[in-house]
Amino acid sequence: MNFNSLALKIASRCNLNCSYCFMYNLGDTTYKKQPKFMASETVDQIINKTKNYIQKYNKKEFSFIFHGGEPLLAPKSFYVDFMNKVEKIQQELPNVSFYFDLQTNGVLLDKEWITLFKKLNISPSISVDGTKKAHDMYRVDHKGNGSYDDVFKSAKLLRKEMDFADIACVINIEESPQEIYNSFKKMNASYVNFLIPDYTHDNFPFDKNKTAMADWLIELFEIWIKDENRFKIPIFLGLLNSLMRLQENTKNESTVLVIETNGEIEAIDSLKACGHGFTKTGLNIKNNDFDDIQNTSLGNLYFNDFTKKLSNQCMECPLKEVCKGGRLVHRFSKENGFNNSSVYCNDLIKLIAHVQKFFISCYPELHKQEEIEPINPQEIRTYLNSLSTSSSLSNAELEFFSQKNQMEAHF
């Protein structure tokens, strides 16, 4: 196994009710059977199993990501106790560096929380969907009220008190990229992770033959690349690094293992968008080691490099090494499992072509010397459409998806 981060679902409830949330509003209702907060005994098991895992695989770095639901619904004492327990195992692992991140919707973030984070060396990131209009379109409380005003104040406070404001933003193509970008500049954001919405082939709301997402991202790229005081945008930096053939020192989704509030061990929770109970493995931190997830069909696919287990179209695509098939959840359909190209395939091709065009314009002689031709999206789409849709997944893995569909009614 190659994971190096645990996403800890320390709270299984949220003070917001975002309409696109894969945890609560995309068909998986298993959270209703979860305890509201992670118990101290579960944390003890997590810390012990983490120590064993680090020793077994000789890890030099390890990250804990506090997640939810909304992690700030948990008491502050939870974080103090957690850090004390990590400090004890660090005495046995003096050569290991531990990192602590937290993803919050920002509504409850205040100076008292930030003071605690500074003391405990926790790095928070806030979910903000750009402008007030875009944010309040989906990120509402349980009474339907928007949350932007509170979140904007929290982001400004975070920047002032911790000298950074890291943001996660789910893309809303109904708002203009320029307005979104200006809003984050006004917020003084230092880093904005623009997230493509998590849809599968079964619930994709856009026309797959069109490229609305790519068009939006291309407009954003042009704004961003011309700004000399730009903030970091990982999706663009990742594409530029891939086109320059640079190794990225970044986390991807297959390096994160999820521990639910009750101690259940799962793959990344965006896969909840695939259906009710989809991520359930039957494993629990109390009785199982992290490694055991490899013995499940989903875990075997997920943690043994799903970027190498692609549909035939993806395997034959000349852009495979750049897009790597896209995110796993975006490939899913109930009919074929993950034996599909991404629902955003056409968008990815067009976006990559545009970024490559910019790169060529910066280094024309280098590309001429290496005889690199500009990407033609139409040629690639025509070629891929001519291929069969067979998959490189094993029969056992394909059978898993059929079983998952049958199991949904039993959760």
C-alpha positions in Angstrom: 0.0 0.0 0.0 1.1 3.5 -0.7 -1.2 5.7 1.2 0.3 8.3 3.5 -2.8 10.2 4.8 -5.8 9.4 6.9 -9.0 11.4 6.4 -10.7 11.2 9.8 -14.4 11.8 9.8 -14.5 13.1 13.3 -18.1 14.5 13.0 -20.7 12.8 10.8 -23.1 15.7 10.9 -22.9 19.2 9.3 -24.3 22.6 10.1 -24.8 23.2 6.4 -26.9 21.4 3.8 -25.0 21.8 0.5 -27.1 20.5 -2.3 -24.2 18.8 -4.2 -22.7 17.2 -1.1 -21.6 13.6 -1.7 -21.8 12.8 2.0 -25.5 13.7 2.5 -27.3 14.6 -0.7 -26.1 12.3 -3.5 -28.0 9.1 -2.5 -25.9 7.6 0.3 -27.7 7.8 3.6 -25.5 5.5 5.6 -24.3 8.5 7.7 -27.6 8.2 9.6 -26.3 5.1 11.3 -23.0 6.8 12.3 -22.4 8.3 15.7 -22.3 12.1 15.6 -18.7 12.3 16.8 -15.7 10.0 16.8 -15.1 8.3 20.2 -11.9 8.5 22.2 -11.6 4.7 22.0 -11.7 4.9 18.2 -8.9 7.5 18.2 -6.8 5.2 20.3 -7.2 2.4 17.8 -6.4 4.8 14.9 -3.2 6.0 16.6 -2.1 2.5 17.4 -2.8 1.2 13.9 -1.0 4.2 12.4 2.1 3.5 14.4 2.1 -0.1 13.2 1.6 0.9 9.6 4.4 3.5 9.7 6.8 1.0 11.2 5.8 -1.8 8.8 6.3 0.4 5.7 9.0 2.6 7.0 7.1 5.8 6.3 9.0 9.1 6.9 5.9 11.4 6.6 2.3 10.9 7.6 -0.7 13.3 7.5 -4.0 13.4 9.5 -6.8 15.3 7.8 -9.7 16.3 10.1 -12.9 16.1 8.1 -16.6 15.6 8.4 -19.4 16.5 8.2 -18.2 19.6 9.8 -15.1 19.0 12.0 -15.6 22.2 14.0 -18.8 20.7 15.5 -16.4 18.5 17.6 -15.2 20.1 20.9 -11.8 21.7 21.0 -10.8 19.1 23.6 -11.0 16.5 20.9 -8.1 18.1 19.1 -6.0 18.6 22.2 -6.5 14.9 23.2 -5.7 13.8 19.7 -2.4 15.7 19.6 -1.4 14.4 23.0 -1.8 10.8 21.7 0.1 11.5 18.5 2.9 13.1 20.6 3.3 9.8 22.6 3.8 7.7 19.5 6.1 10.3 18.0 8.5 9.5 20.8 8.7 6.0 19.4 9.0 7.3 15.9 11.5 10.2 16.1 12.3 10.2 12.4 8.7 10.5 11.2 7.2 13.9 10.4 3.5 14.3 11.1 1.3 16.9 9.5 -2.2 17.9 10.4 -4.8 19.4 8.1 -8.4 20.3 8.5 -11.2 21.0 6.0 -14.0 23.2 7.3 -17.0 25.0 5.8 -15.7 28.0 7.8 -19.0 29.1 9.4 -17.8 28.3 12.9 -14.2 29.4 12.4 -13.2 32.3 14.8 -10.2 33.6 16.5 -10.5 31.1 19.4 -10.3 28.2 16.9 -7.4 29.8 15.0 -5.5 30.3 18.3 -5.9 26.6 19.0 -4.8 25.6 15.5 -1.7 27.7 15.8 -0.9 26.1 19.1 -1.5 22.5 17.8 0.1 23.2 14.4 -3.1 22.3 12.4 -3.5 23.8 8.9 -7.1 24.6 8.1 -8.6 24.9 4.7 -12.0 26.6 4.0 -14.7 25.6 1.5 -15.8 28.7 -0.5 -17.5 28.6 -3.9 -16.2 32.0 -5.1 -18.7 34.8 -5.1 -21.6 35.3 -2.8 -24.0 34.4 -5.6 -22.2 31.2 -6.5 -21.6 30.2 -2.9 -25.1 30.8 -1.6 -26.6 29.0 -4.7 -25.7 25.6 -3.1 -23.9 26.1 0.3 -26.9 26.8 2.5 -27.8 26.0 6.1 -30.7 23.7 7.1 -33.1 26.6 6.8 -32.0 27.4 3.3 -30.0 30.5 4.2 -26.7 31.3 2.5 -23.4 31.0 4.4 -21.1 33.2 2.3 -21.0 36.3 4.6 -19.8 34.2 7.6 -17.3 32.3 5.5 -15.8 35.4 3.9 -15.1 36.8 7.3 -13.5 33.6 8.4 -11.2 33.5 5.4 -10.1 37.0 5.9 -9.5 36.3 9.6 -7.5 33.1 8.7 -5.3 35.1 6.4 -4.7 37.8 9.0 -4.0 35.4 11.9 -2.1 32.6 10.1 -0.8 34.4 7.1 -2.5 32.1 4.6 -6.0 31.3 3.4 -6.2 28.0 1.6 -9.5 27.5 -0.1 -11.4 24.5 -1.7 -13.9 25.7 -4.3 -16.4 23.5 -6.1 -16.7 24.9 -9.6 -20.0 26.6 -10.4 -20.1 27.3 -14.2 -23.2 29.5 -13.7 -20.9 32.2 -12.3 -18.3 33.9 -14.4 -14.6 32.9 -13.9 -13.6 36.6 -13.7 -16.1 37.3 -10.8 -14.9 34.1 -9.0 -11.3 35.1 -9.4 -11.9 38.6 -8.3 -13.7 37.4 -5.2 -10.8 35.2 -4.2 -8.4 38.1 -4.7 -10.6 40.3 -2.5 -10.5 37.5 0.1 -6.6 37.5 -0.2 -6.6 33.7 -0.8 -3.2 32.1 -1.0 -4.3 28.8 -2.6 -7.5 27.8 -4.3 -8.2 24.2 -5.1 -10.9 24.3 -7.8 -12.8 21.1 -7.7 -14.7 19.7 -10.6 -18.2 18.6 -9.3 -18.5 14.9 -8.5 -20.9 13.4 -10.9 -21.0 9.9 -12.4 -22.4 8.7 -15.7 -25.7 8.1 -14.0 -26.3 11.6 -12.7 -24.2 13.9 -15.0 -26.3 17.1 -15.5 -24.4 18.4 -18.6 -24.2 17.4 -22.2 -21.2 15.1 -22.5 -20.7 16.1 -26.1 -20.2 19.7 -25.1 -17.4 21.3 -23.1 -18.9 23.8 -20.7 -16.5 22.8 -17.9 -13.5 23.2 -20.1 -14.6 26.5 -21.5 -15.0 27.8 -17.9 -11.6 26.5 -16.8 -9.9 27.9 -19.9 -11.3 31.3 -19.2 -10.1 31.1 -15.6 -6.6 29.9 -16.8 -6.3 32.9 -19.0 -7.2 35.3 -16.2 -4.8 33.4 -13.8 -1.8 33.2 -16.0 -1.8 36.9 -16.8 -1.9 37.9 -13.1 1.6 38.5 -11.8 0.3 38.3 -8.3 -1.6 35.1 -8.8 -2.6 32.7 -6.0 -1.8 28.9 -6.5 -4.3 26.8 -8.4 -3.4 23.1 -8.3 -5.3 22.0 -11.3 -3.3 24.3 -13.6 0.0 23.8 -11.8 -0.5 20.0 -12.1 -1.2 20.2 -15.9 1.8 22.4 -16.5 4.1 20.1 -14.5 2.8 17.1 -16.4 3.4 18.8 -19.8 6.9 19.8 -18.6 7.4 16.2 -17.4 8.1 17.2 -13.9 7.5 14.9 -11.0 4.8 16.3 -8.7 5.2 16.1 -4.9 1.5 16.3 -4.3 -1.2 14.1 -2.7 -3.6 12.4 -5.0 -6.8 10.7 -4.0 -5.4 7.2 -3.9 -2.9 8.2 -1.2 -5.7 8.9 1.3 -7.5 6.3 3.4 -10.8 7.3 5.2 -11.8 6.4 8.7 -15.4 7.0 9.4 -16.8 8.3 12.7 -17.5 4.7 13.9 -14.1 3.5 12.9 -15.1 1.9 9.5 -12.2 1.8 7.0 -13.1 3.1 3.5 -11.7 4.5 0.3 -12.1 8.2 -0.4 -15.6 9.4 0.3 -16.3 11.0 -3.1 -17.2 7.5 -4.2 -20.3 7.8 -2.1 -21.7 9.5 -5.2 -21.7 6.1 -6.9 -24.6 4.9 -4.7 -25.9 4.1 -1.3 -23.4 2.1 0.7 -20.9 2.0 -2.1 -17.8 2.7 -0.1 -18.7 0.2 2.7 -16.0 -2.5 3.1 -17.1 -4.3 6.3 -13.8 -3.3 7.9 -13.4 -1.5 11.1 -10.3 0.0 12.8 -11.1 -2.0 16.0 -10.7 -5.4 14.3 -8.7 -4.7 11.1 -5.4 -3.2 10.0 -5.2 -0.6 7.3 -3.7 -3.3 4.9 -6.9 -5.3 5.0 -8.6 -2.9 2.7 -6.5 -4.3 -0.1 -8.4 -7.6 0.3 -11.6 -5.9 -0.7 -12.5 -5.5 -4.4 -12.8 -1.7 -4.2 -9.7 -1.4 -2.1 -7.7 -3.5 -4.4 -8.7 -1.3 -7.3 -8.3 1.9 -5.5 -5.0 1.5 -3.6 -3.2 -0.5 -6.2 -3.0 2.5 -8.7 -6.4 2.8 -10.3 -4.7 5.1 -12.9 -3.3 1.9 -14.5 -6.7 0.2 -14.7 -8.5 2.2 -17.3 -11.0 1.6 -20.0 -9.6 0.7 -23.4 -10.4 4.2 -24.7 -8.3 5.7 -21.9 -5.4 3.2 -22.4 -5.2 4.1 -26.0 -5.5 7.9 -25.5 -2.4 9.9 -26.2 -3.2 12.2 -23.2 -3.3 9.3 -20.7 -0.1 10.3 -19.0 -1.4 13.8 -18.5 -5.0 13.3 -17.3 -4.5 9.7 -16.0 -8.1 9.0 -16.8 -9.5 11.7 -14.5 -10.9 11.1 -11.1 -12.2 7.6 -10.3 -15.8 8.7 -9.4 -16.2 10.5 -12.7 -15.7 7.2 -14.5 -18.5 5.3 -12.8 -21.8 4.0 -14.1 -24.1 1.4 -12.6 -24.0 -0.5 -16.0 -20.3 -0.7 -16.5 -18.7 0.1 -13.1 -15.5 2.1 -13.7 -15.2 0.7 -17.3 -15.8 4.1 -18.8 -13.8 7.2 -19.7 -14.5 10.2 -17.5 -17.8 12.1 -17.8 -15.5 15.1 -18.3 -13.4 13.4 -21.0 -14.1 16.0 -23.7 -13.5 18.8 -21.2 -10.2 17.3 -20.1 -9.0 17.0 -23.7 -9.9 20.6 -24.5 -8.4 22.0 -21.3 -5.1 20.0 -21.7 -4.8 21.2 -25.4 -5.3 24.8 -24.3 -2.6 24.6 -21.6 -0.2 22.9 -24.0 -0.8 25.7 -26.5 0.2 28.2 -23.8 3.3 26.1 -22.9 4.4 25.9 -26.6 4.0 29.7 -26.9 6.4 30.1 -24.0 9.1 27.6 -25.3 8.6 27.4 -29.1 12.2 26.3 -29.9 12.1 23.6 -27.3 8.9 22.1 -28.7 10.3 22.5 -32.3 13.4 20.6 -31.3 11.5 17.8 -29.7 9.0 17.7 -32.6 6.0 18.1 -30.3 2.8 18.8 -32.2 0.0 20.8 -30.8 -2.9 18.7 -29.5 -5.9 18.6 -31.8 -9.0 17.8 -29.5 -11.2 16.9 -32.5 -8.7 14.4 -33.8 -8.4 12.8 -30.4 -12.2 12.6 -29.8 -12.7 11.0 -33.3 -10.0 8.5 -32.6 -11.3 7.5 -29.2 -14.9 7.2 -30.4 -13.6 4.6 -32.9 -12.3 2.4 -30.2 -14.2 -0.3 -28.3 -15.1 0.3 -24.6 -13.5 -2.9 -23.2 -11.6 -2.5 -20.0 -8.4 -3.5 -18.4 -10.2 -4.3 -15.2 -10.1 -8.0 -14.2 -13.2 -10.2 -14.2 -13.2 -10.2 -10.4 -13.2 -6.4 -10.3 -16.0 -6.1 -12.9 -18.0 -8.6 -10.9 -17.6 -6.5 -7.8 -19.5 -3.6 -9.4 -22.4 -5.9 -10.3 -22.5 -7.2 -6.7 -22.4 -3.6 -5.3 -25.5 -2.7 -7.3 -27.3 -5.8 -5.8 -26.1 -4.9 -2.3 -27.5 -1.4 -2.2 -31.0 -2.5 -1.1 -29.5 -4.2 2.0 -28.0 -1.2 3.6 
